[in-house]
Amino acid sequence: MAGFSAAHASGRPAGIPGQTTYRMGASAGAAKTPAGPTTHIYATDWGLTLKANGTGFYNDLARLLLSAPDIGPVEYEILPYRRANRSFIEDKTACKYPSNLTFTIKGGTMASANGYVTGKPFVLTRLHLFSRPGDPPITDQAAINGKTIAYAMGARTPARLRGHDVQFIAVANEVDKARMLLSGRVDMITATLPDAEFVFRKLGVKMAPYAPTLVLDTSPMGVDCHNTPQNIRFLTHLNARVDHLLKNGALRAFFKKHGLDPDLYLPRNG
């Protein structure tokens, strides 16, 4: 893949099924990782939008963000979603992408933000309830009573919708989740925008009905890291890169190239 070169994670377990590590940043395409500190980023493989083979919207975005020389060498390790979260928490020198500390804490994966630092966000995601094609969108959470809802495995959707009479089904892949909705196996799904735009587009169907006014969660996504001097230096350069891409319009152009409205998905402070 352009901007990616295969690598092994130095000092980290190799040979784990599903593990794929790429060199990015200043080390992309180099014969060997250059001298100097390397930032290790765990990327969360969830399916279509961030795949272990280096394809998908978020992998393309990572290439854009990490392509500046000041970023330095990066080991970008793509792992299944839950494994990436666990690895990030256990690896006290690492970072995670895409990530939002507040969302992770609310979801119960982390207890607090103590010991972590976060970079500037570059994607604004929104979690919605999607109905079957032909059904009206749900505009009030009370209307989910009696429904069967598929959600992302590892997410805290049942806790977020606690108090309602709902049967929940956890699904490990965003495309499979959408197919369950389209086939009628479930009444509804929770899905994140802009990710869902790519999923329904891939399946060749119109976006499933949802109410833009009923937002279960809004998360500005960026890169989160353990609080180390190296990671602070890395985020300082990454923040400058984000500012540059916003100022020169490259980030807006990137969203448009991928068929997304940048006014919907760029963070409000961007």
N, C-alpha and C positions, 0 to 999 in steps of 0.2 A: 504493500500500500504506500502511496506517496506520503512522505512525511513520517512514516513508521519504518523502523527496521527491527527485526526480531532480536531479542536479547534474553538472557537469563537474569533473574533477580539476584544480584550479588548478596551473599550472606543470607538468603531466604530459601525456604524449601523449594525444590524443583520437582517436576514430574507429577504434580497434582493434576488429576483429571480436570479439564476445562481451563487450566491456567495458560494464559498467553501474556507475555511481557514484551513491550516494545520500547525501543529507545526513541525519545522525542526531544524537543528543545534543541540545544546546541549539539547533542550527540546523535541526532537523527541522520542516518545514512553514513555515519562515520565508521571507519574500519574498527575502531575500538572507542570505548568511552573516554573522552579527554580527561586530563587531570583536573582535579577540583571536585568539590562536593556534589553529589548526585541527589536529587530529590526523588523520592519514591512515592508514586501516586497509585492508590487502589481505585480503579474504575469499576462501576457497578453494572455488570452485564444483566440486562433485563429482557433482551430480545431484539426487536427490530431496530430500535433507536441507538443501541450501544451493544454491538456484538463482539464476541471474542476474536473474530477474524479481522477486526479493525474497521468495519463498515458501520454506517449509521450516523444519524444527525449529530449525536454527542461526540462521537469519535472525530467527525469532520470539524466540529467546533474546537475540540482539544488541539487539533493540528494548527488551527488558526491562532489560538490563544498562546500556544507554547512555541511558536516559530521564531520568536525574537531572540537574537543572540544573548541578550542580557538575562534571559530566563535560566540559562545554564543547562547542564545535562539532566535529563529526566528519565527515570524508569517508570513506565506507564503499564501497570499490571491489571489486566481485565479479569475479574473473577465473578462468579455468580453472586447475585445481589446480597444475600445474607452472609455468604462467606467473605465478601469484600468488606462488609460492615464489621464482622468479627475481626478480620485481619487488621483493619485500620485501628480498631480499639486496642488490640494487643501489641501492635507495632508502634512503639512510643516515639519513633522518629518519622512516621509516615504522614501522608496527606490522603484525602478522599475526594473523588469527583464523579458526577456532580453532587453537591452536598449542601445542606442547610442545617446548621446546628440546632436551631429552634425546633425544626420539624423532626429531627432525629430524637431530640429529648422528649418532645411531646409524644412521639411514637413509642417511647419506652426502651429504645435501643441503648441510649446513654442516660446516665443519671443527671449530669450537669455539664456546663460548658467549661468548668474549671480545668485548666491544663491544655486548652485548645485555643487556636487562633483561626480567624476566618478572613478570607479575601473578599474583594468587591464582587457582588453578584453580577451575572451577565445574562441570565435567563429568568424570567418570571413565570413560574408554573402555577396552574390552578387545578384543583381536584374537583371533579364534577360527578354527578350521577347521570348515567346514560340509560335511556329506555330503549326497548326494542323498536326497530323501524316500524312506523305506522302507529305506535302508541304515543300519547301526548307526553311531553317532558314533565318531570316531577318538579313542581315549584315550591313544595312544602315538605319538609322531612317526614311529617306525620303520614304522608301518602305512601311511604315505603312499608308500612305495616302489612304483613302477610306476603311480602315479596321474597324471592330468592335472589341474592345479590352475589356476584363474583367480584373478587378483589385481588390485589397483588399479594402473593404469598410473602410473608414477612412484614407487611404493612399492618397498621393498627386500626384498620377500618372498623372491625367489630366494636372496639372501645370507643371510637369516634361516634358511632351510631348506637351506642348503648341506650337502652330504654325503649327500643322499638322491637316489635315482633317480627324478626327477620331471620331467614336461614342464610347463612354465609357459606360461600365456597371459595377456598383459597386456590389461586391459579399461579403457576410458576412462569408464565410467559405472556407478554402483552397481546400478541397476536392470537394465541389460544383463547385468551379471555374474551376478545372481541368476537371470535368465532362462536363461542358459547352463547353470546347475546344474539347474534345473527341467526343461529340455528334454533333459537327458542329454548335452549336448555336452562337458561336463567331469565328472570324478568328484567334485571338491571345489572349494570356493572359500575364500579367506580373506576375512573380513569383520569389521567392527568393530561392537560393540554400544555404544551403543543404536541406531546407524544401521540395522543389519540389521532391527531390529524394525519400523521404518517401511517398509522396502523390501518385506518379505514381506507386511506388512499391506496395502500398496498393491496388491500383486499378488493379493491375495485368497486367500492360502494360509497354512497353518500355518508356523511357523518351521522351517527345515530343521534336521535333527539336528546337534547339536554337544555336545561334552563341556565342561561348565562348569569342570572341573578342569584342562583342557588350555588354558592361556592363553599365546599366543605373545608377547603384549606387553600391558602395562597403562600407560596414559598419562593423567595428570590434565591436562586441556586448559584453556587460558586464553587470554590475549593476550600475545604477545611483541613487544618493541619494540627498535629501536636505542637505545643509551644516550645520550639527549640530555636536557637539562634539561626541555624541554617534555614529552617522553614520561614522564619520572619523575613530573612533576606529574600527568599524565593517569592513570598507573597508581596513584598514591596515591589519587586520587578513585575510580577504578574498584575498587580493593581495598576501600575503605570502602563502596561500593555493594554489592559481593558480600557483605561482612559483614552489612550491613543486610538484604539479601534472605534470607540464611540465618537471621538472628535472628528476623525477623518471620514466617517461614514461607512467604514468597512464592515462593522458589525451589522448595521442596518442592511447593507448589501448582501451579507451572508444569509440573513434571515429571508430576504426576498428571493434569493437564489434557491432556497429550499422550500419556496412556496408558502412562507409564513408572513403574516403582517407584523412588522417590527413594533408597531405601536401597541400591539396586544402583548408582546412577549419580552420586550426590553424592560428591565427594571425601571421603576418610576424615577429613580435618582440618576438614571443614565442619560 
